[in-house]
Amino acid sequence: MNPSQRLLAEAMAGADYVQVDELVFETGYVREPDEAMVPEDVVMELKLGKEELAFTREELDDARYLGDGTYRLKSGALLRFLTGVTLH
């Protein structure tokens, strides 16, 4: 696991919320990506009201760390991992 992937796994594990572009979702299911997973395996499910998002390992692979808990995915989406004390 490269350093950026390690940081992503740590950020995911401690996140109560994930900001996807401009919307903040509550974390549901989160699994640390590992080599045993195939690209189609879901590693993170997020919820905002009745809206749900799921991210696969493939979508999170090669996420680029931008700093301050923010990552840019290959798709161009920005993810920022937040804890309960981050929001006020």
C-alpha positions in Angstrom: 0.0 0.0 0.0 1.5 3.3 -1.0 1.6 6.3 1.4 -1.4 8.0 -0.2 -3.5 4.8 0.0 -2.5 4.4 3.6 -3.5 8.0 4.4 -6.8 7.4 2.6 -7.5 4.2 4.6 -6.8 6.0 7.9 -9.0 9.0 6.9 -11.8 6.6 5.9 -11.6 4.6 9.1 -12.0 7.7 11.4 -14.6 9.6 9.3 -18.1 10.2 10.6 -19.0 12.2 7.5 -17.6 12.5 3.9 -18.0 15.6 1.9 -18.4 14.7 -1.8 -17.9 17.9 -3.8 -20.4 20.2 -2.0 -22.6 17.7 -0.2 -21.9 16.2 3.2 -22.9 12.5 3.7 -23.0 10.4 6.8 -20.8 7.3 6.6 -22.4 3.9 6.7 -20.4 0.9 5.7 -16.6 1.5 5.5 -14.0 -1.1 4.7 -10.3 -0.5 4.4 -9.2 -1.3 0.8 -6.7 -4.1 0.6 -5.1 -6.4 -2.0 -7.7 -9.2 -1.4 -10.4 -7.0 -2.8 -11.4 -6.9 -6.5 -12.0 -3.5 -8.2 -15.8 -3.9 -8.0 -15.9 -4.5 -4.2 -17.7 -1.7 -2.3 -15.4 -0.1 0.3 -17.6 2.8 1.4 -21.3 3.6 1.5 -22.6 7.0 2.3 -26.1 8.4 3.1 -27.7 11.8 2.9 -31.4 11.6 3.8 -32.8 9.0 1.4 -29.9 9.4 -1.1 -27.1 6.8 -0.9 -23.7 6.6 -2.6 -21.4 3.7 -2.8 -17.7 3.8 -3.8 -15.8 0.8 -5.1 -12.1 0.0 -4.7 -11.6 0.9 -8.3 -13.1 4.4 -7.8 -10.8 5.0 -4.8 -7.7 3.5 -6.2 -5.2 6.2 -7.1 -7.0 8.9 -5.2 -4.7 11.8 -5.0 -4.2 13.4 -1.6 -4.6 17.2 -1.8 -4.1 18.0 1.9 -6.5 18.8 4.8 -8.2 15.4 4.5 -9.2 16.0 0.9 -8.7 13.6 -2.0 -9.4 13.9 -5.7 -10.7 10.8 -7.4 -9.9 9.7 -11.0 -13.5 10.8 -11.8 -12.6 14.4 -10.7 -14.8 14.2 -7.6 -13.4 15.7 -4.4 -13.8 13.7 -1.1 -13.1 15.2 2.2 -13.2 13.0 5.3 -14.7 14.7 8.4 -15.3 13.8 12.1 -18.2 14.8 14.2 -16.1 17.5 15.9 -15.2 19.0 12.5 -18.8 20.0 11.7 -20.3 22.9 13.7 
